[in-house]
Amino acid sequence: MNAPLYNAEILRLAASIPHHERLETPMGSAERRSPICGSRVTVDVDIDDEGRVRAVGMLVRACALGQASSALLATHVVGRTPAEIAAARDDLTRWLAGDGAAPGWPGLDVFAPALTYTARHASIRLAFEAAADAAEAAVAKDTAHA
């Protein structure tokens, strides 16, 4: 028996996105959009002196899957390095494509029912793609000012 795509946990996550306001003057910012459904996620980050995310802000205009993924990203991104965020993005992409184990990022296994819905994968990846790009931009900006 297949689990439902939109289960209670995904709907709970979709309704509880932390850091749901953009940062006023972010060090890095990126927006990603799914061409299939039009979902859009913008992520702002600030990086501390140790190269870890110290603050995150998000604007999420996405389906329930994109919102749930954004909630999982936002809940666990503070304190992570840009390399850790990029690795989570890459692990998520491989897993959704059926080429790897479930990512180590907390909670992403909630998307197991979506593995066979390839048209939904872009929405699930949005927050992680935007966060990785924003963190990379923040590091580049910080390096340019050093």
Contacts in CASP RR format, 6 or more apart in sequence:
PFRMAT RR
TARGET T0000
AUTHOR 0000-0000-0000
METHOD contacts of the structure
MODEL  1
MNAPLYNAEILRLAASIPHHERLETPMGSAERRSPICGSRVTVDVDIDDE
GRVRAVGMLVRACALGQASSALLATHVVGRTPAEIAAARDDLTRWLAGDG
AAPGWPGLDVFAPALTYTARHASIRLAFEAAADAAEAAVAKDTAHA
2 113 0 8 1.000
2 116 0 8 1.000
3 112 0 8 1.000
3 113 0 8 1.000
4 113 0 8 1.000
5 65 0 8 1.000
5 113 0 8 1.000
5 114 0 8 1.000
5 117 0 8 1.000
5 120 0 8 1.000
6 64 0 8 1.000
6 65 0 8 1.000
7 110 0 8 1.000
7 113 0 8 1.000
9 68 0 8 1.000
9 110 0 8 1.000
10 64 0 8 1.000
10 65 0 8 1.000
10 68 0 8 1.000
10 110 0 8 1.000
10 111 0 8 1.000
11 64 0 8 1.000
11 68 0 8 1.000
13 67 0 8 1.000
13 68 0 8 1.000
13 71 0 8 1.000
13 72 0 8 1.000
13 110 0 8 1.000
14 64 0 8 1.000
14 65 0 8 1.000
14 66 0 8 1.000
14 67 0 8 1.000
14 68 0 8 1.000
14 71 0 8 1.000
15 67 0 8 1.000
16 71 0 8 1.000
17 58 0 8 1.000
17 60 0 8 1.000
17 67 0 8 1.000
17 70 0 8 1.000
17 71 0 8 1.000
17 74 0 8 1.000
18 71 0 8 1.000
18 74 0 8 1.000
18 75 0 8 1.000
19 56 0 8 1.000
19 57 0 8 1.000
19 58 0 8 1.000
19 74 0 8 1.000
20 57 0 8 1.000
20 58 0 8 1.000
20 59 0 8 1.000
20 60 0 8 1.000
20 74 0 8 1.000
21 57 0 8 1.000
21 58 0 8 1.000
21 59 0 8 1.000
22 29 0 8 1.000
22 42 0 8 1.000
22 44 0 8 1.000
22 57 0 8 1.000
22 58 0 8 1.000
22 59 0 8 1.000
23 29 0 8 1.000
23 44 0 8 1.000
23 45 0 8 1.000
23 46 0 8 1.000
23 55 0 8 1.000
23 56 0 8 1.000
23 57 0 8 1.000
26 44 0 8 1.000
26 45 0 8 1.000
26 46 0 8 1.000
26 57 0 8 1.000
26 134 0 8 1.000
26 138 0 8 1.000
27 45 0 8 1.000
27 46 0 8 1.000
27 47 0 8 1.000
27 137 0 8 1.000
27 138 0 8 1.000
27 141 0 8 1.000
27 142 0 8 1.000
28 44 0 8 1.000
28 45 0 8 1.000
28 46 0 8 1.000
28 134 0 8 1.000
28 135 0 8 1.000
28 137 0 8 1.000
28 138 0 8 1.000
28 141 0 8 1.000
29 42 0 8 1.000
29 43 0 8 1.000
29 44 0 8 1.000
29 45 0 8 1.000
29 134 0 8 1.000
29 137 0 8 1.000
30 42 0 8 1.000
30 43 0 8 1.000
30 129 0 8 1.000
30 130 0 8 1.000
30 131 0 8 1.000
30 132 0 8 1.000
30 133 0 8 1.000
30 134 0 8 1.000
30 137 0 8 1.000
31 40 0 8 1.000
31 41 0 8 1.000
31 42 0 8 1.000
31 43 0 8 1.000
31 130 0 8 1.000
32 40 0 8 1.000
32 41 0 8 1.000
32 125 0 8 1.000
32 126 0 8 1.000
32 127 0 8 1.000
32 129 0 8 1.000
32 130 0 8 1.000
32 133 0 8 1.000
33 39 0 8 1.000
33 40 0 8 1.000
33 41 0 8 1.000
33 126 0 8 1.000
34 40 0 8 1.000
34 62 0 8 1.000
34 122 0 8 1.000
34 123 0 8 1.000
34 126 0 8 1.000
35 122 0 8 1.000
36 119 0 8 1.000
36 122 0 8 1.000
36 123 0 8 1.000
37 63 0 8 1.000
37 119 0 8 1.000
37 122 0 8 1.000
37 123 0 8 1.000
39 61 0 8 1.000
39 62 0 8 1.000
39 63 0 8 1.000
39 66 0 8 1.000
39 122 0 8 1.000
39 123 0 8 1.000
39 126 0 8 1.000
40 59 0 8 1.000
40 60 0 8 1.000
40 61 0 8 1.000
40 62 0 8 1.000
40 126 0 8 1.000
41 58 0 8 1.000
41 59 0 8 1.000
41 60 0 8 1.000
41 61 0 8 1.000
41 62 0 8 1.000
41 66 0 8 1.000
41 70 0 8 1.000
41 126 0 8 1.000
41 127 0 8 1.000
41 130 0 8 1.000
42 58 0 8 1.000
42 59 0 8 1.000
42 60 0 8 1.000
42 130 0 8 1.000
43 56 0 8 1.000
43 57 0 8 1.000
43 58 0 8 1.000
43 73 0 8 1.000
43 127 0 8 1.000
43 130 0 8 1.000
43 131 0 8 1.000
43 133 0 8 1.000
43 134 0 8 1.000
44 56 0 8 1.000
44 57 0 8 1.000
44 58 0 8 1.000
44 134 0 8 1.000
45 53 0 8 1.000
45 55 0 8 1.000
45 56 0 8 1.000
45 57 0 8 1.000
45 77 0 8 1.000
45 131 0 8 1.000
45 134 0 8 1.000
45 135 0 8 1.000
45 138 0 8 1.000
46 53 0 8 1.000
46 54 0 8 1.000
46 55 0 8 1.000
46 56 0 8 1.000
46 138 0 8 1.000
47 53 0 8 1.000
47 54 0 8 1.000
47 82 0 8 1.000
47 135 0 8 1.000
47 138 0 8 1.000
47 139 0 8 1.000
47 142 0 8 1.000
48 54 0 8 1.000
48 79 0 8 1.000
51 81 0 8 1.000
51 82 0 8 1.000
51 139 0 8 1.000
51 142 0 8 1.000
52 78 0 8 1.000
52 79 0 8 1.000
52 80 0 8 1.000
52 81 0 8 1.000
53 77 0 8 1.000
53 78 0 8 1.000
53 79 0 8 1.000
53 80 0 8 1.000
53 81 0 8 1.000
53 82 0 8 1.000
53 85 0 8 1.000
53 135 0 8 1.000
54 78 0 8 1.000
54 79 0 8 1.000
55 78 0 8 1.000
56 74 0 8 1.000
56 77 0 8 1.000
56 78 0 8 1.000
56 131 0 8 1.000
57 74 0 8 1.000
58 70 0 8 1.000
58 73 0 8 1.000
58 74 0 8 1.000
58 127 0 8 1.000
60 66 0 8 1.000
60 67 0 8 1.000
60 70 0 8 1.000
60 127 0 8 1.000
62 70 0 8 1.000
62 123 0 8 1.000
62 126 0 8 1.000
63 120 0 8 1.000
63 123 0 8 1.000
65 111 0 8 1.000
65 114 0 8 1.000
65 120 0 8 1.000
65 123 0 8 1.000
65 124 0 8 1.000
66 123 0 8 1.000
66 124 0 8 1.000
66 126 0 8 1.000
66 127 0 8 1.000
68 110 0 8 1.000
68 111 0 8 1.000
69 108 0 8 1.000
69 111 0 8 1.000
69 123 0 8 1.000
69 124 0 8 1.000
69 125 0 8 1.000
69 126 0 8 1.000
69 127 0 8 1.000
69 128 0 8 1.000
70 126 0 8 1.000
70 127 0 8 1.000
72 105 0 8 1.000
72 106 0 8 1.000
72 107 0 8 1.000
72 108 0 8 1.000
72 110 0 8 1.000
72 127 0 8 1.000
73 105 0 8 1.000
73 127 0 8 1.000
73 128 0 8 1.000
73 131 0 8 1.000
74 127 0 8 1.000
75 106 0 8 1.000
76 105 0 8 1.000
76 106 0 8 1.000
77 85 0 8 1.000
77 131 0 8 1.000
80 88 0 8 1.000
81 135 0 8 1.000
82 132 0 8 1.000
82 135 0 8 1.000
82 136 0 8 1.000
82 138 0 8 1.000
82 139 0 8 1.000
85 128 0 8 1.000
85 131 0 8 1.000
85 132 0 8 1.000
85 135 0 8 1.000
86 132 0 8 1.000
86 135 0 8 1.000
86 136 0 8 1.000
88 103 0 8 1.000
88 104 0 8 1.000
88 105 0 8 1.000
88 128 0 8 1.000
88 132 0 8 1.000
89 125 0 8 1.000
89 128 0 8 1.000
89 129 0 8 1.000
89 131 0 8 1.000
89 132 0 8 1.000
91 100 0 8 1.000
91 103 0 8 1.000
91 104 0 8 1.000
91 105 0 8 1.000
92 103 0 8 1.000
92 105 0 8 1.000
92 108 0 8 1.000
92 124 0 8 1.000
92 125 0 8 1.000
92 128 0 8 1.000
93 125 0 8 1.000
94 100 0 8 1.000
95 101 0 8 1.000
95 102 0 8 1.000
95 103 0 8 1.000
95 108 0 8 1.000
95 115 0 8 1.000
96 111 0 8 1.000
96 114 0 8 1.000
96 115 0 8 1.000
96 118 0 8 1.000
96 121 0 8 1.000
96 124 0 8 1.000
96 125 0 8 1.000
97 121 0 8 1.000
98 115 0 8 1.000
102 108 0 8 1.000
102 109 0 8 1.000
102 112 0 8 1.000
105 128 0 8 1.000
111 124 0 8 1.000
114 120 0 8 1.000
114 121 0 8 1.000
114 124 0 8 1.000
END
